[in-house]
Amino acid sequence: MDYYTILLILVSLLWVILHYSKLISTSTKLTSTNNSRLPPGPKPLPILGNLPHLGKSPHRYLANVAKTYGPLISLKFGSITTIVVSSSVVAKEMFQKHDLALSSRQVSAAVRANGHEKCSVAWLPVCSKWRALRKISALQLFSSQRLDASQALRQEKVCQLMEYVKECCDAKNAIDVGGVAFTTSLNLLSNTFFSFDLASYSSSDSGEFKELVWKIMEEIGKPNLVDCFPILRFLSVFSVNNKLMGYGNKLNELFEDIIQKRLKSSGVGAKNDVLDTLLKHIQESDQTELDLSDIKHLLMDFFTAGTDTTSSSLEWAMTELLHSPEKMSKAQAELEQVLGKKRVVGESDIPKLLYLQAIVKETLRMHPPTVFLLPRKANNDVELYGYVVPKDAQIFVNLWAISRDPNHWESPDLFSPERFLDREIDMKGQDFGLIPFGAGRRICPGDALAFRMLNLMLGSLLHGFNWKVGDGIKPEDLDMNDKFGITIQKAISLRAIPITK
């Protein structure tokens, strides 16, 4: 028997033992729940609730459930009441009226495994430490001034990408689009933080790092039985996959080594990069709540979120364009008209490339970087959309369902960048039909960098080369399936062949 089967049997036995001793209190809770105007939803099974229904694509299952029960639904994941938001109307009410009350995190055993939730800007509750980390992120990493000042670095990394693509073009080799995008994003971040590359296009380093990041995202995204039965929290040491512990520890060890080398060799201040900024912040502030451990976890946040999501989004964009060659031709015509045949794409060109921006927005709509926003937890009872979200319920915002809501989007399953040419959407969390980076106080702090990088990389690839699908696959036969984790990746990696224009 595999691990999950054994754990399921154990859960079932313990549940039966505890059932009779808790019968009265359970009955009382159920009566209270029924009177609390919970949102509607499918009937849960005994013990496991709706968990067995989720399947391999929970985002699709929950989107289908919303078609039957409405845009705000309730389910049971084991003993945990789970509320799912599936429309822009409900999302708007949630983020504009109840953002603070619903701002805490439902932290999984996987995240707790190495204490990440105590130091992570993504997982901490709204508190003084969280505010300090958000302030550092906003001012030191992702402010407009900082991003403008680092344009040359992004241009350099994209030029290196283009040099590698040219080598593949000359050799008539297919490219793993997601893989090269990941390497570019990884080296951009590593240079921004550490002033050196963490990988190269010709080595296996980036592929191993990409696999490491995906495994972490995949495992964190999986339902864990211990998370669904808090009474069994003492079993979490057994329930968290040892491999997952290894993945997180490996990243921590990497960052620890880099930090220690910086402290021992060049010293703080010599590089004037983000790591120097963070270390100086700790050394110069007597009252700072942050320490070296916080820096490691902050790095883990940004290197997992900033590499996998960007590379996956670029891979989806190229997949959709290869699947619809007329859209690619239209984008290339715009690039040639605006830039000419010889110029490289720069960030200053992006505001003039309206169709390119529309492609990126449409990609983020159809393939949001995180299919569910990181789960939230209700701090108290909250009335939402005419129903009650009870205290301690976990809340999922199904971006996949919101982005494909036919009440908000015409032909939502059709890839059509043109829909963004006549409507102004900035994706900063104010148009709730398209919130790929979230909204409210917990919006992703790196959204502006991600949008710049996606436009710059995609524009460069399209302007520099023509493209065809690799491995002898016809455009209409491209695999468009996804695989589920915290992020949604292509089930089969895209391989494309660059062709000289």
URCOR-V734099 format. One record per residue. RES is the residue in three letters. SS is DSSP state (a for helix, b for strand, c for the rest). PSI is psi in whole degrees, 0 to 359 (* if undefined). OMEGA is omega in whole degrees, -180 to 180 (NA if undefined). Layout:
BEGIN
res-><RES,RES>
ss-><SS,SS>
psi-><PSI,PSI>
omega-><OMEGA,OMEGA>
END
This chain:
BEGIN
res-><MET,ASP,TYR,TYR,THR,ILE,LEU,LEU,ILE,LEU,VAL,SER,LEU,LEU,TRP,VAL,ILE,LEU,HIS,TYR,SER,LYS,LEU,ILE,SER,THR,SER,THR,LYS,LEU,THR,SER,THR,ASN,ASN,SER,ARG,LEU,PRO,PRO,GLY,PRO,LYS,PRO,LEU,PRO,ILE,LEU,GLY,ASN,LEU,PRO,HIS,LEU,GLY,LYS,SER,PRO,HIS,ARG,TYR,LEU,ALA,ASN,VAL,ALA,LYS,THR,TYR,GLY,PRO,LEU,ILE,SER,LEU,LYS,PHE,GLY,SER,ILE,THR,THR,ILE,VAL,VAL,SER,SER,SER,VAL,VAL,ALA,LYS,GLU,MET,PHE,GLN,LYS,HIS,ASP,LEU,ALA,LEU,SER,SER,ARG,GLN,VAL,SER,ALA,ALA,VAL,ARG,ALA,ASN,GLY,HIS,GLU,LYS,CYS,SER,VAL,ALA,TRP,LEU,PRO,VAL,CYS,SER,LYS,TRP,ARG,ALA,LEU,ARG,LYS,ILE,SER,ALA,LEU,GLN,LEU,PHE,SER,SER,GLN,ARG,LEU,ASP,ALA,SER,GLN,ALA,LEU,ARG,GLN,GLU,LYS,VAL,CYS,GLN,LEU,MET,GLU,TYR,VAL,LYS,GLU,CYS,CYS,ASP,ALA,LYS,ASN,ALA,ILE,ASP,VAL,GLY,GLY,VAL,ALA,PHE,THR,THR,SER,LEU,ASN,LEU,LEU,SER,ASN,THR,PHE,PHE,SER,PHE,ASP,LEU,ALA,SER,TYR,SER,SER,SER,ASP,SER,GLY,GLU,PHE,LYS,GLU,LEU,VAL,TRP,LYS,ILE,MET,GLU,GLU,ILE,GLY,LYS,PRO,ASN,LEU,VAL,ASP,CYS,PHE,PRO,ILE,LEU,ARG,PHE,LEU,SER,VAL,PHE,SER,VAL,ASN,ASN,LYS,LEU,MET,GLY,TYR,GLY,ASN,LYS,LEU,ASN,GLU,LEU,PHE,GLU,ASP,ILE,ILE,GLN,LYS,ARG,LEU,LYS,SER,SER,GLY,VAL,GLY,ALA,LYS,ASN,ASP,VAL,LEU,ASP,THR,LEU,LEU,LYS,HIS,ILE,GLN,GLU,SER,ASP,GLN,THR,GLU,LEU,ASP,LEU,SER,ASP,ILE,LYS,HIS,LEU,LEU,MET,ASP,PHE,PHE,THR,ALA,GLY,THR,ASP,THR,THR,SER,SER,SER,LEU,GLU,TRP,ALA,MET,THR,GLU,LEU,LEU,HIS,SER,PRO,GLU,LYS,MET,SER,LYS,ALA,GLN,ALA,GLU,LEU,GLU,GLN,VAL,LEU,GLY,LYS,LYS,ARG,VAL,VAL,GLY,GLU,SER,ASP,ILE,PRO,LYS,LEU,LEU,TYR,LEU,GLN,ALA,ILE,VAL,LYS,GLU,THR,LEU,ARG,MET,HIS,PRO,PRO,THR,VAL,PHE,LEU,LEU,PRO,ARG,LYS,ALA,ASN,ASN,ASP,VAL,GLU,LEU,TYR,GLY,TYR,VAL,VAL,PRO,LYS,ASP,ALA,GLN,ILE,PHE,VAL,ASN,LEU,TRP,ALA,ILE,SER,ARG,ASP,PRO,ASN,HIS,TRP,GLU,SER,PRO,ASP,LEU,PHE,SER,PRO,GLU,ARG,PHE,LEU,ASP,ARG,GLU,ILE,ASP,MET,LYS,GLY,GLN,ASP,PHE,GLY,LEU,ILE,PRO,PHE,GLY,ALA,GLY,ARG,ARG,ILE,CYS,PRO,GLY,ASP,ALA,LEU,ALA,PHE,ARG,MET,LEU,ASN,LEU,MET,LEU,GLY,SER,LEU,LEU,HIS,GLY,PHE,ASN,TRP,LYS,VAL,GLY,ASP,GLY,ILE,LYS,PRO,GLU,ASP,LEU,ASP,MET,ASN,ASP,LYS,PHE,GLY,ILE,THR,ILE,GLN,LYS,ALA,ILE,SER,LEU,ARG,ALA,ILE,PRO,ILE,THR,LYS>
ss-><c,c,a,a,a,a,a,a,a,a,a,a,a,a,a,a,a,a,a,a,a,c,a,a,a,a,a,a,a,a,a,a,a,a,a,c,c,c,c,c,c,c,c,c,b,c,c,c,b,c,a,a,a,c,c,c,c,a,a,a,a,a,a,a,a,a,a,a,a,c,c,b,b,b,b,b,b,c,c,b,b,b,b,b,b,c,c,a,a,a,a,a,a,a,a,a,a,c,c,c,c,c,c,b,b,c,c,c,a,a,a,a,c,c,c,a,a,a,c,c,c,c,c,c,c,c,c,a,a,a,a,a,a,a,a,a,a,a,a,a,a,c,c,a,a,a,a,a,a,c,a,a,a,a,a,a,a,a,a,a,a,a,a,a,a,a,a,a,a,a,a,c,c,b,b,b,a,a,a,a,a,a,a,a,a,a,a,a,a,a,a,a,a,a,c,c,c,c,c,c,c,c,c,c,a,a,a,a,a,a,a,a,a,a,a,a,a,a,a,a,a,c,c,c,a,a,a,a,c,a,a,a,a,a,a,a,a,a,a,c,c,a,a,a,a,a,a,a,a,a,a,a,a,a,a,a,a,a,a,a,a,a,a,a,c,c,c,c,c,c,c,c,c,a,a,a,a,a,a,a,a,a,a,a,c,c,c,c,c,c,c,a,a,a,a,a,a,a,a,a,a,a,a,a,a,a,a,a,a,a,a,a,a,a,a,a,a,a,a,a,a,a,a,c,a,a,a,a,a,a,a,a,a,a,a,a,a,a,a,c,c,c,c,c,c,c,a,a,a,a,a,a,c,a,a,a,a,a,a,a,a,a,a,a,a,a,c,c,c,b,c,b,c,c,c,b,b,c,c,c,c,b,b,b,c,c,b,b,b,c,c,c,c,b,b,b,b,b,a,a,a,a,a,c,c,c,c,c,c,c,c,c,c,c,c,c,a,a,a,a,c,c,c,c,c,c,c,c,c,c,c,c,c,c,c,c,c,c,c,a,a,a,c,c,c,c,a,a,a,a,a,a,a,a,a,a,a,a,a,a,a,a,a,a,b,b,b,b,b,c,c,c,c,c,a,a,a,c,c,c,c,b,b,c,c,c,b,c,b,b,c,c,c,c,b,b,b,b,b,b,c>
psi-><143,175,313,326,315,315,323,317,316,316,315,316,315,324,317,317,318,343,310,325,340,13,314,312,325,317,319,318,320,320,317,318,318,330,356,9,49,149,155,165,172,149,128,153,158,143,295,347,228,5,315,343,342,320,199,348,73,326,321,318,313,328,321,321,321,331,332,316,351,174,351,115,159,144,173,119,92,237,4,124,126,127,132,125,127,15,158,329,313,320,319,314,319,310,330,329,333,25,314,316,335,30,348,165,144,103,127,163,326,319,325,346,319,25,20,329,344,346,357,131,335,327,343,149,168,110,182,320,318,317,322,317,319,322,317,316,315,320,319,336,313,17,158,321,318,319,320,321,336,16,319,324,316,321,319,317,324,324,321,322,314,326,319,318,322,320,317,323,313,325,357,39,144,151,137,98,313,324,314,327,322,315,317,313,319,314,328,312,317,325,323,319,319,350,28,161,141,347,170,162,337,358,173,0,312,324,320,320,319,316,321,312,316,318,320,312,320,314,320,328,346,141,134,128,325,325,334,349,82,333,341,22,330,344,1,331,333,336,335,125,130,328,321,317,318,320,309,318,325,318,316,319,321,312,323,317,317,317,314,321,322,316,327,331,269,338,164,132,340,325,332,38,189,321,317,317,315,317,320,324,320,317,327,348,118,336,12,142,356,150,186,326,321,322,317,316,327,319,319,318,307,328,331,315,325,346,308,316,318,314,322,318,320,320,319,320,313,323,313,322,321,329,335,77,331,330,320,317,321,320,318,324,319,316,317,322,317,321,338,181,340,334,149,157,131,163,331,343,338,317,336,350,76,322,324,314,321,323,316,316,318,324,316,331,309,331,70,141,320,119,322,138,154,136,138,170,135,126,336,178,133,132,122,123,34,2,175,125,110,155,138,359,147,146,126,136,110,90,326,317,318,319,345,24,115,343,344,329,132,134,62,336,4,130,107,87,335,335,339,359,336,18,136,112,124,352,25,23,16,335,106,1,346,93,61,339,12,192,170,198,343,23,148,125,344,19,320,320,317,317,321,313,319,314,319,313,314,315,320,316,319,324,330,334,157,163,148,156,137,176,24,19,137,149,319,345,7,138,122,13,155,168,146,135,200,323,159,114,166,139,323,124,144,126,123,150,121,142,135,135,*>
omega-><180,-175,-176,178,179,-179,179,178,-180,179,-178,-180,180,179,180,-179,-177,-171,-174,-180,-178,-173,-176,-178,179,180,179,-180,-179,178,179,180,-179,-179,-174,177,173,173,180,178,-179,-179,180,173,175,175,-173,-179,-178,-177,-177,-178,-170,180,-178,-180,-177,-178,179,179,-177,175,178,177,-180,178,-179,-170,179,-172,174,-175,176,178,173,170,-170,179,-177,173,-176,-180,-178,177,-172,178,-180,-180,180,179,179,179,-179,-174,-178,-175,-171,-174,-178,-179,-179,-173,179,-178,168,-171,-178,177,-180,180,180,-170,179,177,-175,-175,-178,-174,-171,176,180,-171,178,170,176,-176,-177,179,178,-180,179,179,177,-180,177,-180,-176,-174,-173,-173,-165,175,179,-180,-180,-180,177,-179,-177,179,-177,179,179,178,179,-178,177,176,176,175,-178,176,178,179,179,177,179,178,180,-180,-179,179,174,-178,169,-171,179,-179,-180,176,179,179,179,-180,-179,-179,175,-180,-177,176,178,-177,-168,-179,172,178,174,-177,175,-179,-175,180,180,-175,-176,178,179,179,179,179,179,-180,-180,-180,177,-179,-178,-177,179,-178,-178,172,180,-174,179,177,-178,179,-176,180,180,-177,-179,179,-173,179,179,-171,-179,-178,179,178,179,176,180,179,-179,-180,180,177,179,179,178,-179,178,180,-180,-179,-178,177,179,-179,-175,-173,-174,-178,-177,177,-176,-176,-178,176,-176,179,175,-180,-179,-179,178,179,-180,-175,-172,-178,-180,-174,-178,177,-173,176,-177,178,178,179,180,-178,175,177,179,177,-172,-180,175,-178,-172,-180,-174,-176,-179,-178,179,179,178,179,178,179,179,178,180,-179,177,178,179,-173,180,177,178,179,180,179,180,177,177,180,-179,180,-176,-171,-171,-173,-171,-172,171,179,176,-179,179,179,-170,180,-180,-177,-172,-179,175,177,180,177,180,179,-180,176,180,176,-175,-177,-177,-177,173,-173,168,168,179,-172,177,-179,-179,178,177,177,-178,175,-176,176,178,179,179,170,-173,177,178,174,174,-175,173,172,-175,-179,-180,179,-180,-178,-179,180,-178,177,-178,-175,174,-178,-170,-179,-180,177,-174,178,-178,-178,-178,-179,-178,175,-175,178,-176,178,179,174,180,173,-167,171,179,-180,-177,-180,-179,-179,177,-175,-179,176,-179,-178,-178,-175,-178,178,-180,-179,177,-176,-180,179,-178,-179,-178,179,180,180,-178,-178,-175,-172,161,-174,170,-178,180,175,176,-178,176,-180,-178,-179,179,177,-177,-178,179,173,-168,168,171,172,178,180,174,179,177,-177,179,173,-176,-177,176,-178,180,178,NA>
END
